[in-house]
């Protein structure tokens, strides 16, 4: 049985850019931004380094929205990419290797293109991959085949809520537990425990 361990994790926020946000099916932009921002805050609290990707050309597809960018912690790094699979970019792959992590928490878009291809790449590199299912979006209406493929290849698809509590439980089992407070400081009480629906 695999459990998420914060010290072994890296985060990947894939292509959350205005072009893709404007084409997202069934998800208001404001909700996608808020949920991605909350994930960034959660990962930062647990000192999990985050790789943020932007698909080129960035001048056409847009930068990371400022609402999310301001919530990234010091351990986050933004990369531009040409490939659907973020692991095909040498600069990103080299950065991942330097982080020396074994688990990857993934969110972003598009579920059936860049997220799927990046998950396959991360799995191929030996990572345990956790794709936050309710923090994915796409311009396609039917992404179920992509989710089925990710599961079949070995990715685990927790919800944001499951991830939230598993990270807390990994440290000591409660937001106000002594060990967690001593190691990481006060937990942000305004950080929601589930994705905004």
Contact map, one row per residue, 1 for C-alpha under 8 A:
11100000000000000000000000000000000000000000000000000000000000000000000000000000000000000000000000000000000000000000000000000000000000000000000000000000000000000000000000000000000000000000000000000
11110000000000000000000000000000000000000000000000000000000000000000000000000000000000000000000000000000000000000000000000000000000000000000000000000000000000000000000000000000000000000000000000000
11111000000000000000000000000000000000000000000000000000000000000000000000000000000000000000000000000000000000000000000000000000000000000000000000000000000000000000010000000000000000000000000000000
01111101100000000000000000000000000000000000000000000000000000000000000000000000000000000000000000000010000000000000000000000000000000000000000000000000000000000000011001000000000000000000000000000
00111111100000000000000000000000000000000000000000000000000000000000000000000000000000000000000000000010000000000000000000000000000000000000000000000000000000000000001001000000000000000000000000000
00011111100000000000000000000000000000000000011100000000000000000000000000000000000000000000000000000000000000000000000000000000000000000000000000000000000000000000001001000000000000000000000000000
00001111100000000000000000000000000000000000001100000000000000000000000000000000000000000000000000001000000000000000000000000000000000000000000000000000000000000000000000000000000000000000000000000
00011111110000000000000000000000000000000000000000000000000000000000000000000000000000000000000000001110000000000000000000000000000000000000000000000000000000000000000000000000000000000000000000000
00011111111000000000000000000000000000000000000110000000000000000000000000000000000000000000000000001111100000000000000000000000000000000000000000000000000000000000000000000000000000000000000000000
00000001111100000000000000000000000000000000000111100000000000000000000000000000000000000000000000101111100000000000000000000000000000000000000000000000000000000000000000000000000000000000000000000
00000000111110000000000000000000000000000010000111100000000000000000000000000000000000000000000000000001110000000000000000000000000000000000000000000000000000000000000000000000000000000000000000000
00000000011111000000000000000000000000000000000001111000000000000000000000000000000000000000000000000001111000000000000000000000000000000000000000000000000000000000000000000000000000000000000000000
00000000001111110000000000000000000100000000000001111000000000000000000000000000000000000000000000000000011100000000000000000000000000000000000000000000000000000000000000000000000000000000000000000
00000000000111110000000000000000000000000000000000011100000000000000000000000000000000000000000000000000011111000110000000000000000000000000000000000000000000000000000000000000000000000000000000000
00000000000011111001000000000000000000000000000000011110000000010000000000000000000000000000000000000000000111000100000000000000000000000000000000000000000000000000000000000000000000000000000000000
00000000000011111101100000000000000000000000000000001100000000011000000000000000000000000000000000000000000110000000000000000000000000000000000000000000000000000000000000000000000000000000000000000
00000000000000111111100000000000000000000000000000000100000011111000000000000000000000000000000000000000000000000000000000000000000000000000000000000000000000000000000000000000000000000000000000000
00000000000000011111110000000000000000000000000000000000000011111000000000000000000000000000000000000000000000000000000000000000000000000000000000000000000000000000000000000000000000000000000000000
00000000000000001111111000000000000000000000000000000000000111000000000000000000000000000000000000000000000000000000000000000000000000000000000000000000000000000000000000000000000000000000000000000
00000000000000111111111100000000000000000000000000000000000010000000000000000000000000000000000000000000000011000000000000000000000000000110000000000000000000000000000000000000000000000000000000000
00000000000000011111111100001001000000000000000000000000000000000000000000000000000000000000000000000000000000000000000000000000000000000000000000000000000000000000000000000000000000000000000000000
00000000000000000111111100001000000000000000000000000000000000000000000000000000000000000000000000000000000000000000000000000000000000000000000000000000000000000000000000000000000000000000000000000
00000000000000000011111110000000000000000000000000000000000000000000000000000000000000000000000000000000000000000000000000000000000000000110000000000000000000000000000000000000000000000000000000000
00000000000000000001111111111000000000000000000000000000000000000000000000000000000000000000000000000000000000000000000000000000000000001111000000000000000000000000000000000000000000000000000000000
00000000000000000000001111100000000000000000000000000000000000000000000000000000000000000000000000000000000000000000000000000000000000001111100000000000000000000000000000000000000000000000000000000
00000000000000000000000111110000000000000000000000000000000000000000000000000000000000000000000000000000000000000000000000000000000000000000000000000000000000000000000000000000000000000000000000000
00000000000000000000000111111011000000000000000000000000000000000000000000000000000000000000000000000000000000000000000000000000000000001000000000000000000000000000000000000000000000000000000000000
00000000000000000000000101111111000000000000000000000000000000000000000000000000000000000000000000000000000000000000000000000000000000000000000000000000000000000000000000000000000000000000000000000
00000000000000000000110100111111100000000000000000000000000000000000000000000000000000000000000000000000000000000000000000000000000000000000000000000000000000000000000000000000000000000000000000000
00000000000000000000000000011111110000000000000000000000000000000000000000000000000000000000000000000000000000000000000000000000000000000000000000000000000000000000000000000000000000000000000000000
00000000000000000000000000111111111000000000000000000000000000000000000000000000000000000000000000000000000000000000000000000000000000000000000000000000000000000000000000000000000000000000000000011
00000000000000000000100000111111111100000000000000000000000000000000000000000000000000000000000000000000000000000000000000000000000000100000000000000000000000000000000000000000000000000000000000000
00000000000000000000000000001111111110000000000000000000000000001011000000000000000000000000000000000000000000000000000000000000000000000000000000000000000000000000000000000000000000000000000000000
00000000000000000000000000000111111111000000000000000000000000000011000000000000000000000000000000000000000000000000000000000000000000000000000000000000000000000000000000000000000000000000000000010
00000000000000000000000000000011111111100000000000000000000000000000000000000000000000000000000000000000000000000000000000000000000000100000000000000000000000000000000000000000000000000000000000110
00000000000010000000000000000001111111110000000000000000000000000001000000000000000000000000000000000000001100000000000000000000000000100000000000000000000000000000000000000000000000000000000000000
00000000000000000000000000000000111111111000000000000000000000000011101100000000000000000000000000000000000000000000000000000000000000000000000000000000000000000000000000000000000000000000000000000
00000000000000000000000000000000011111111100000000000000000000000000001000000000000000000000000000000000000000000000000000000000000000000000000000000000000000000000000000000000000000000000001100000
00000000000000000000000000000000001111111110000000000000000000000000000000000000000000000000000000000000000000000000000000000000000000000000000000000000000000010000000000000000000000000000000000000
00000000000000000000000000000000000111111111000001000000000000000001001110000000000000000000000000000000000000000000000000000000000000000000000000000000000000000000000000000000000000000000000000000
00000000000000000000000000000000000011111111100000000000000000000000001110000000000000000000000000000000000000000000000000000000000000000000000000000000000000000000000000000000000000000000001000000
00000000000000000000000000000000000001111111110000000000000000000000000000000000000000000000000000000000000000000000000000000000000000000000000000000000000000000001000000000000000000000000001000000
00000000001000000000000000000000000000111111111111000000000000000000000000000000000000000000000000000000000000000000000000000000000000000000000000000000000000000000000000000000000000000000000000000
00000000000000000000000000000000000000011111111110000000000000000000000111100000000000000000000000000000000000000000000000000000000000000000000000000000000000000000000000000000000000000000000000000
00000000000000000000000000000000000000001111111100000000000000000000000000000000000000000000000000000000000000000000000000000000000000000000000000000000000000000000000000000000000000010010000000000
00000100000000000000000000000000000000000111111100000000000000000000000000000000000000000000000000000000000000000000000000000000000000000000000000000000000000000000001000000000000000010000000000000
00000110000000000000000000000000000000000011111110000000000000000000000000100000000000000000000000000000000000000000000000000000000000000000000000000000000000000000000000000000000000000000000000000
00000110111000000000000000000000000000000011111111000000000000000000000000100000000000000000000000000000000000000000000000000000000000000000000000000000000000000000000000000000000000000000000000000
00000000111000000000000000000000000000000011001111100000000000000000000000111000000000000000000000100000000000000000000000000000000000000000000000000000000000000000000000000000000000000000000000000
00000000011110000000000000000000000000010010000111110000000000000000000000111000000000000000000000000000000000000000000000000000000000000000000000000000000000000000000000000000000000000000000000000
00000000011110000000000000000000000000000000000011111000000000000000000000011110000000000001000000000000000000000000000000000000000000000000000000000000000000000000000000000000000000000000000000000
00000000000111100000000000000000000000000000000001111100000000000000000000011110000000000000000000000000000000000000000000000000000000000000000000000000000000000000000000000000000000000000000000000
00000000000111110000000000000000000000000000000000111110000000000000000000000111100001000000000000000000000000000000000000000000000000000000000000000000000000000000000000000000000000000000000000000
00000000000001111000000000000000000000000000000000011111010001110000000000000111100000000000000000000000000000000000000000000000000000000000000000000000000000000000000000000000000000000000000000000
00000000000000100000000000000000000000000000000000001111110010000000000000000001111000000000000000000000000000000000000000000000000000000000000000000000000000000000000000000000000000000000000000000
00000000000000000000000000000000000000000000000000000111111110000000000000000001110000000000000000000000000000000000000000000000000000000000000000000000000000000000000000000000000000000000000000000
00000000000000000000000000000000000000000000000000000011111110000000000000000000000000000000000000000000000000000000000000000000000000000000000000000000000000000000000000000000000000000000000000000
00000000000000000000000000000000000000000000000000000111111111100000000000000001000000000000000000000000000000000000000000000000000000000000000000000000000000000000000000000000000000000000000000000
00000000000000000000000000000000000000000000000000000001111111100000000000000000000000000000000000000000000000000000000000000000000000000000000000000000000000000000000000000000000000000000000000000
00000000000000000010000000000000000000000000000000000001111111000000000000000000000000000000000000000000000000000000000000000000000000000000000000000000000000000000000000000000000000000000000000000
00000000000000001111000000000000000000000000000000000011111111100000000000000000000000000000000000000000000000000000000000000000000000000000000000000000000000000000000000000000000000000000000000000
00000000000000001110000000000000000000000000000000000100011111111000000000000000000000000000000000000000000000000000000000000000000000000000000000000000000000000000000000000000000000000000000000000
00000000000000001100000000000000000000000000000000000100011011111000000000000000000000000000000000000000000000000000000000000000000000000000000000000000000000000000000000000000000000000000000000000
00000000000000111100000000000000000000000000000000000100000001111101100000000000000000000000000000000000000000000000000000000000000000000000000000000000000000000000000000000000000000000000000000000
00000000000000011100000000000000100000000000000000000000000001111111100000000000000000000000000000000000000000000000000000000000000000000000000000000000000000000000000000000000000000000000000000000
00000000000000000000000000000000000000000000000000000000000000011111110000000000000000000000000000000000000000000000000000000000000000000000000000000000000000000000000000000000000000000000000000000
00000000000000000000000000000000110010000000000000000000000000001111111000000000000000000000000000000000000000000000000000000000000000000000000000000000000000000000000000000000000000000000000000000
00000000000000000000000000000000110110010000000000000000000000011111111100000000000000000000000000000000000000000000000000000000000000000000000000000000000000000000000000000000000000000000000000000
00000000000000000000000000000000000010000000000000000000000000011111111100000000000000000000000000000000000000000000000000000000000000000000000000000000000000000000000000000000000000000000000000000
00000000000000000000000000000000000000000000000000000000000000000111111100000000000000000000000000000000000000000000000000000000000000000000000000000000000000000000000000000000000000000000000000000
00000000000000000000000000000000000011011000000000000000000000000011111110000000000000000000000000000000000000000000000000000000000000000000000000000000000000000000000000000000000000000000000000000
00000000000000000000000000000000000010011001000000000000000000000001111111110000000000000000000000000000000000000000000000000000000000000000000000000000000000000000000000000000000000000000000000000
00000000000000000000000000000000000000011001000000000000000000000000001111110000000000000000000000000000000000000000000000000000000000000000000000000000000000000000000000000000000000000000000000000
00000000000000000000000000000000000000000001000000000000000000000000000111110000000000000000000000000000000000000000000000000000000000000000000000000000000000000000000000000000000000000000000000000
00000000000000000000000000000000000000000001001111000000000000000000000111111000000000000000000000000000000000000000000000000000000000000000000000000000000000000000000000000000000000000000000000000
00000000000000000000000000000000000000000000000011110000000000000000000111111100000000000000000000000000000000000000000000000000000000000000000000000000000000000000000000000000000000000000000000000
00000000000000000000000000000000000000000000000011110000000000000000000000111110000000000000000000000000000000000000000000000000000000000000000000000000000000000000000000000000000000000000000000000
00000000000000000000000000000000000000000000000000111100000000000000000000011111000000000000000000000000000000000000000000000000000000000000000000000000000000000000000000000000000000000000000000000
00000000000000000000000000000000000000000000000000111100000000000000000000001111100000000001000000000000000000000000000000000000000000000000000000000000000000000000000000000000000000000000000000000
00000000000000000000000000000000000000000000000000001111010000000000000000000111110000000000000000000000000000000000000000000000000000000000000000000000000000000000000000000000000000000000000000000
00000000000000000000000000000000000000000000000000001111000000000000000000000011111101001000000000000000000000000000000000000000000000000000000000000000000000000000000000000000000000000000000000000
00000000000000000000000000000000000000000000000000000011000000000000000000000001111100001000000000000000000000000000000000000000000000000000000000000000000000000000000000000000000000000000000000000
00000000000000000000000000000000000000000000000000000010000000000000000000000000111111011000000000000000000000000000000000000000000000000000000000000000000000000000000000000000000000000000000000000
00000000000000000000000000000000000000000000000000000000000000000000000000000000111111000000000000000000000000001110110000000000000000000000000000000000000000000000000000000000000000000000000000000
00000000000000000000000000000000000000000000000000000000000000000000000000000000001111111000000000000000000000000111111110000000000000000000000000000000000000000000000000000000000000000000000000000
00000000000000000000000000000000000000000000000000001000000000000000000000000000101111111001100000000000000000000100110010000000000000000000000000000000000000000000000000000000000000000000000000000
00000000000000000000000000000000000000000000000000000000000000000000000000000000000011111101100000000000000000000000010011000000000000000000000000000000000000000000000000000000000000000000000000000
00000000000000000000000000000000000000000000000000000000000000000000000000000000001011111101100000000000000000000000000010000000000000000000000000000000000000000000000000000000000000000000000000000
00000000000000000000000000000000000000000000000000000000000000000000000000000000111011111111100000000000000000000000000000000000000000000000000000000000000000000000000000000000000000000000000000000
00000000000000000000000000000000000000000000000000000000000000000000000000000000000000111111110000000000000000000000000000000000000000000000000000000000000000000000000000000000000000000000000000000
00000000000000000000000000000000000000000000000000000000000000000000000000000000000000001111111000000000000000000000000000000000000000000000000000000000000000000000000000000000000000000000000000000
00000000000000000000000000000000000000000000000000100000000000000000000000000010000001111111111100000000000000000000000000000000000000000000000000000000000000000000000000000000000000000000000000000
00000000000000000000000000000000000000000000000000000000000000000000000000000000000001111111111110000000000000000000000000000000000000000000000000000000000000000000000000000000000000000000000000000
00000000000000000000000000000000000000000000000000000000000000000000000000000000000000000111111111000000000000000000000000000000000000000000000000000000000000000000000000000000000000000000000000000
00000000000000000000000000000000000000000000000000000000000000000000000000000000000000000011111111100000000000000000000000000000000000000000000000000000000000000000000000000000000000000000000000000
00000000000000000000000000000000000000000000000000000000000000000000000000000000000000000001111111111000000000000000000000000000000000000000000000000000000000000000000000000000000000000000000000000
00000000000000000000000000000000000000000000000000000000000000000000000000000000000000000000111111111000000000000000000000000000000000000000000000000000000000000000000000000000000000000000000000000
00000000000000000000000000000000000000000000000000000000000000000000000000000000000000000000011111110000000000000000000000000000000000000000000000000000000000000000000000000000000000000000000000000
00000000010000000000000000000000000000000000000010000000000000000000000000000000000000000000001111111000000000000000000000000000000000000000000000000000000000000000000000000000000000000000000000000
00000000000000000000000000000000000000000000000000000000000000000000000000000000000000000000000111111100000000000000000000000000000000000000000000000000000000000000000000000000000000000000000000000
00000011110000000000000000000000000000000000000000000000000000000000000000000000000000000000000110111111000000000000000000000010000000000000000000000000000000000000000000000000000000000000000000000
00000001110000000000000000000000000000000000000000000000000000000000000000000000000000000000000000011111000000000000000000000111000000000000000000000000000000000000000000000000000000000000000000000
00011001110000000000000000000000000000000000000000000000000000000000000000000000000000000000000000001111100000000000000000000011110000000000000000000000000000000000000000000000000000000000000000000
00000000111100000000000000000000000000000000000000000000000000000000000000000000000000000000000000001111110000000000000001000011110000000000000000000000000000000000000000000000000000000000000000000
00000000111100000000000000000000000000000000000000000000000000000000000000000000000000000000000000000011111000000000000000000000111100000000000000000000000000000000000000000000000000000000000000000
00000000001111000000000000000000000000000000000000000000000000000000000000000000000000000000000000000001111100000010001000000000111100000000000000000000000000000000000000000000000000000000000000000
00000000000111000000000000000000000100000000000000000000000000000000000000000000000000000000000000000000111110000010000000000000001110110000000000000000000000000000000000000000000000000000000000000
00000000000011110000000000000000000100000000000000000000000000000000000000000000000000000000000000000000011111100010000000000000000000111000000000000000000000000000000000000000000000000000000000000
00000000000001110001000000000000000000000000000000000000000000000000000000000000000000000000000000000000001111111110000000000000000000011100000000000000000000000000000000000000000000000000000000000
00000000000001100001000000000000000000000000000000000000000000000000000000000000000000000000000000000000000111111111000000000000000000011110000000000000000000000000000000000000000000000000000000000
00000000000000000000000000000000000000000000000000000000000000000000000000000000000000000000000000000000000111111111000000000000000000011100001001100000000000000000000000000000000000000000000000000
00000000000000000000000000000000000000000000000000000000000000000000000000000000000000000000000000000000000011111111100000000000000000000101001011100000000000000000000000000000000000000000000000000
00000000000000000000000000000000000000000000000000000000000000000000000000000000000100000000000000000000000011111111100000000000000000000000000000000000000000000000000000000000000000000000000000000
00000000000001100000000000000000000000000000000000000000000000000000000000000000000111000000000000000000000011111111110000000000000000000000000000000000000000000000000000000000000000000000000000000
00000000000001000000000000000000000000000000000000000000000000000000000000000000000110000000000000000000011111111111111000000000000000000000000000000000000000000000000000000000000000000000000000000
00000000000000000000000000000000000000000000000000000000000000000000000000000000000010000000000000000000000001111111111100000000000000000000000001100100000000000000000000000000000000000000000000000
00000000000000000000000000000000000000000000000000000000000000000000000000000000000111000000000000000000000000011111111110000000000000000000000000000000000000000000000000000000000000000000000000000
00000000000000000000000000000000000000000000000000000000000000000000000000000000000111100000000000000000000000000111111111000000000000000000000000000000000000000000000000000000000000000000000000000
00000000000000000000000000000000000000000000000000000000000000000000000000000000000010000000000000000000010000000011111111100000100000000000000000000100001000000000000000000000000000000000000000000
00000000000000000000000000000000000000000000000000000000000000000000000000000000000010000000000000000000000000000001111111110000000000000000000000000100100000000000000000000000000000000000000000000
00000000000000000000000000000000000000000000000000000000000000000000000000000000000011110000000000000000000000000000111111111000000000000000000000000000000000000000000000000000000000000000000000000
00000000000000000000000000000000000000000000000000000000000000000000000000000000000000100000000000000001000000000000011111111111100000000000000000000000000000000000000000000000000000000000000000000
00000000000000000000000000000000000000000000000000000000000000000000000000000000000000000000000000000000000000000000001111111111100000000000000000000000111000000000000000000000000000000000000000000
00000000000000000000000000000000000000000000000000000000000000000000000000000000000000000000000000000000000000000000000111111110000000000000000000000000000000000000000000000000000000000000000000000
00000000000000000000000000000000000000000000000000000000000000000000000000000000000000000000000000000000000000000000000011111110000000000000000000000000000000000000000000000000000000000000000000000
00000000000000000000000000000000000000000000000000000000000000000000000000000000000000000000000000000100000000000000000001111111000000000000000000000000000000000000000000000000000000000000000000000
00000000000000000000000000000000000000000000000000000000000000000000000000000000000000000000000000001111000000000000000001111111100000000000000000000000000000000000000000000000000000000000000000000
00000000000000000000000000000000000000000000000000000000000000000000000000000000000000000000000000000111000000000000000001100111110000000000000000000000011000000000000000000000000000000000000000000
00000000000000000000000000000000000000000000000000000000000000000000000000000000000000000000000000000011110000000000001001100011111000000000000000000000011100000000000000000000000000000000000000000
00000000000000000000000000000000000000000000000000000000000000000000000000000000000000000000000000000011110000000000000000000001111100000000000000000000001111000000000000000000000000000000000000000
00000000000000000000000000000000000000000000000000000000000000000000000000000000000000000000000000000000111000000000000000000000111110000000000000000000001111000000000000000000000000000000000000000
00000000000000000000000000000000000000000000000000000000000000000000000000000000000000000000000000000000111000000000000000000000011111110000000000000000000011110010000000000000000000000000000000000
00000000000000000000000000000000000000000000000000000000000000000000000000000000000000000000000000000000001000000000000000000000001111110000000000000000000011110000000000000000000000000000000000000
00000000000000000000000000000000000000000000000000000000000000000000000000000000000000000000000000000000000000000000000000000000000111110000000000000000000000110000000000000000000000000000000000100
00000000000000000000000000000001001100000000000000000000000000000000000000000000000000000000000000000000001100000000000000000000000111111000000000000000000000110000000000000000000000000000000000100
00000000000000000000000000000000000000000000000000000000000000000000000000000000000000000000000000000000001111100000000000000000000111111100000000000000000000000000000000000000000000000000000000000
00000000000000000000000110100000000000000000000000000000000000000000000000000000000000000000000000000000000111100000000000000000000000111110000000000000000000000000000000000000000000000000000000000
00000000000000000001001110000000000000000000000000000000000000000000000000000000000000000000000000000000000011110000000000000000000000011111101000000000000000000000000000000000000000000000000000000
00000000000000000001001110000000000000000000000000000000000000000000000000000000000000000000000000000000000001000000000000000000000000001111100000000000000000000000000000000000000000000000000000000
00000000000000000000000110000000000000000000000000000000000000000000000000000000000000000000000000000000000000010000000000000000000000000111111000000000000000000000000000000000000000000000000000000
00000000000000000000000010000000000000000000000000000000000000000000000000000000000000000000000000000000000000000000000000000000000000000111111000000000000000000000000000000000000000000000000000000
00000000000000000000000000000000000000000000000000000000000000000000000000000000000000000000000000000000000000000000000000000000000000000001111110000000000000000000000000000000000000000000000000000
00000000000000000000000000000000000000000000000000000000000000000000000000000000000000000000000000000000000000110000000000000000000000000101111111100000000000000000000000000000000000000000000000000
00000000000000000000000000000000000000000000000000000000000000000000000000000000000000000000000000000000000000000000000000000000000000000000011111110000000000000000000000000000000000000000000000000
00000000000000000000000000000000000000000000000000000000000000000000000000000000000000000000000000000000000000010000000000000000000000000000011111111000000000000000000000000000000000000000000000000
00000000000000000000000000000000000000000000000000000000000000000000000000000000000000000000000000000000000000110001000000000000000000000000001111111100000000000000000000000000000000000000000000000
00000000000000000000000000000000000000000000000000000000000000000000000000000000000000000000000000000000000000110001000000000000000000000000001111111110000000000000000000000000000000000000000000000
00000000000000000000000000000000000000000000000000000000000000000000000000000000000000000000000000000000000000000000000000000000000000000000000111111111000000000000000000000000000000000000000000000
00000000000000000000000000000000000000000000000000000000000000000000000000000000000000000000000000000000000000000000000000000000000000000000000011111111100000000000000000000000000000000000000000000
00000000000000000000000000000000000000000000000000000000000000000000000000000000000000000000000000000000000000000001001100000000000000000000000001111111111100000000000000000000000000000000000000000
00000000000000000000000000000000000000000000000000000000000000000000000000000000000000000000000000000000000000000000000000000000000000000000000000111111111110000000000000000000000000000000000000000
00000000000000000000000000000000000000000000000000000000000000000000000000000000000000000000000000000000000000000000000000000000000000000000000000011111111000000000000000000000000000000000000000000
00000000000000000000000000000000000000000000000000000000000000000000000000000000000000000000000000000000000000000000000100100000000000000000000000001111111000000000000000000000000000000000000000000
00000000000000000000000000000000000000000000000000000000000000000000000000000000000000000000000000000000000000000000000000100001100000000000000000000111111100000000000000000000000000000000000000000
00000000000000000000000000000000000000000000000000000000000000000000000000000000000000000000000000000000000000000000001000100001111000000000000000000111111110000000000000000000000000000000000000000
00000000000000000000000000000000000000000000000000000000000000000000000000000000000000000000000000000000000000000000000000000000111000000000000000000110011111000000000000000000000000000000000000000
00000000000000000000000000000000000000000000000000000000000000000000000000000000000000000000000000000000000000000000000000000000011110000000000000000010001111100000000000000000000000000000000000000
00000000000000000000000000000000000000000000000000000000000000000000000000000000000000000000000000000000000000000000000000000000011110000000000000000000000111111110000000000000000000000000000000000
00000000000000000000000000000000000000000000000000000000000000000000000000000000000000000000000000000000000000000000000000000000000111100000000000000000000011111110000000000000000000000000000000000
00000000000000000000000000000000000000100000000000000000000000000000000000000000000000000000000000000000000000000000000000000000000111100000000000000000000001111111000000000000000000000000000011100
00000000000000000000000000000000000000000000000000000000000000000000000000000000000000000000000000000000000000000000000000000000000000000000000000000000000001111111100000000000000000000000000011100
00000000000000000000000000000000000000000000000000000000000000000000000000000000000000000000000000000000000000000000000000000000000000000000000000000000000001111111110000000000000000000000000000000
00000000000000000000000000000000000000000000000000000000000000000000000000000000000000000000000000000000000000000000000000000000000100000000000000000000000001111111111000000000000000000000000000000
00000000000000000000000000000000000000000100000000000000000000000000000000000000000000000000000000000000000000000000000000000000000000000000000000000000000000011111111100000000000000000000000011000
00000000000000000000000000000000000000000000000000000000000000000000000000000000000000000000000000000000000000000000000000000000000000000000000000000000000000001111111110000000000000000000000010000
00110000000000000000000000000000000000000000000000000000000000000000000000000000000000000000000000000000000000000000000000000000000000000000000000000000000000000111111111000000000000000000000000000
00011100000000000000000000000000000000000000010000000000000000000000000000000000000000000000000000000000000000000000000000000000000000000000000000000000000000000011111111100000000000000000000000000
00000000000000000000000000000000000000000000000000000000000000000000000000000000000000000000000000000000000000000000000000000000000000000000000000000000000000000001111111111110000000000000000000000
00000000000000000000000000000000000000000000000000000000000000000000000000000000000000000000000000000000000000000000000000000000000000000000000000000000000000000000111111111100000000000000000000000
00011100000000000000000000000000000000000000000000000000000000000000000000000000000000000000000000000000000000000000000000000000000000000000000000000000000000000000011111111000000000000000000000000
00000000000000000000000000000000000000000000000000000000000000000000000000000000000000000000000000000000000000000000000000000000000000000000000000000000000000000000001111111000001100000000000000000
00000000000000000000000000000000000000000000000000000000000000000000000000000000000000000000000000000000000000000000000000000000000000000000000000000000000000000000000111111100101100000000000000000
00000000000000000000000000000000000000000000000000000000000000000000000000000000000000000000000000000000000000000000000000000000000000000000000000000000000000000000000111111110100000000000000000000
00000000000000000000000000000000000000000000000000000000000000000000000000000000000000000000000000000000000000000000000000000000000000000000000000000000000000000000000110011111100100000000000000000
00000000000000000000000000000000000000000000000000000000000000000000000000000000000000000000000000000000000000000000000000000000000000000000000000000000000000000000000100001111100110000010000000000
00000000000000000000000000000000000000000000000000000000000000000000000000000000000000000000000000000000000000000000000000000000000000000000000000000000000000000000000000000111110110000110000000000
00000000000000000000000000000000000000000000000000000000000000000000000000000000000000000000000000000000000000000000000000000000000000000000000000000000000000000000000000011111111110000000000000000
00000000000000000000000000000000000000000000000000000000000000000000000000000000000000000000000000000000000000000000000000000000000000000000000000000000000000000000000000000001111111000000000000000
00000000000000000000000000000000000000000000000000000000000000000000000000000000000000000000000000000000000000000000000000000000000000000000000000000000000000000000000000110000111111100000000000000
00000000000000000000000000000000000000000000000000000000000000000000000000000000000000000000000000000000000000000000000000000000000000000000000000000000000000000000000000110111111111111000000000000
00000000000000000000000000000000000000000000000000000000000000000000000000000000000000000000000000000000000000000000000000000000000000000000000000000000000000000000000000000011111111111110000000000
00000000000000000000000000000000000000000000000000000000000000000000000000000000000000000000000000000000000000000000000000000000000000000000000000000000000000000000000000000000011111111000000000000
00000000000000000000000000000000000000000000000000000000000000000000000000000000000000000000000000000000000000000000000000000000000000000000000000000000000000000000000000000000001111111000000000000
00000000000000000000000000000000000000000000110000000000000000000000000000000000000000000000000000000000000000000000000000000000000000000000000000000000000000000000000000000000000111111110000000000
00000000000000000000000000000000000000000000000000000000000000000000000000000000000000000000000000000000000000000000000000000000000000000000000000000000000000000000000000000000000111111110000000000
00000000000000000000000000000000000000000000000000000000000000000000000000000000000000000000000000000000000000000000000000000000000000000000000000000000000000000000000000000001000010011111000000000
00000000000000000000000000000000000000000000100000000000000000000000000000000000000000000000000000000000000000000000000000000000000000000000000000000000000000000000000000000011000010011111100000000
00000000000000000000000000000000000000000000000000000000000000000000000000000000000000000000000000000000000000000000000000000000000000000000000000000000000000000000000000000000000000000111111000000
00000000000000000000000000000000000000000000000000000000000000000000000000000000000000000000000000000000000000000000000000000000000000000000000000000000000000000000000000000000000000000011111100000
00000000000000000000000000000000000000000000000000000000000000000000000000000000000000000000000000000000000000000000000000000000000000000000000000000000000000000000000000000000000000000001111100000
00000000000000000000000000000000000001001100000000000000000000000000000000000000000000000000000000000000000000000000000000000000000000000000000000000000000000000000000000000000000000000001111110000
00000000000000000000000000000000000001000000000000000000000000000000000000000000000000000000000000000000000000000000000000000000000000000000000000000000000000000000000000000000000000000000111111100
00000000000000000000000000000000000000000000000000000000000000000000000000000000000000000000000000000000000000000000000000000000000000000000000000000000000000011001100000000000000000000000001111100
00000000000000000000000000000000000000000000000000000000000000000000000000000000000000000000000000000000000000000000000000000000000000000000000000000000000000011001000000000000000000000000000111110
00000000000000000000000000000000001000000000000000000000000000000000000000000000000000000000000000000000000000000000000000000000000001100000000000000000000000011000000000000000000000000000000111111
00000000000000000000000000000010011000000000000000000000000000000000000000000000000000000000000000000000000000000000000000000000000000000000000000000000000000000000000000000000000000000000000001111
00000000000000000000000000000010000000000000000000000000000000000000000000000000000000000000000000000000000000000000000000000000000000000000000000000000000000000000000000000000000000000000000000111
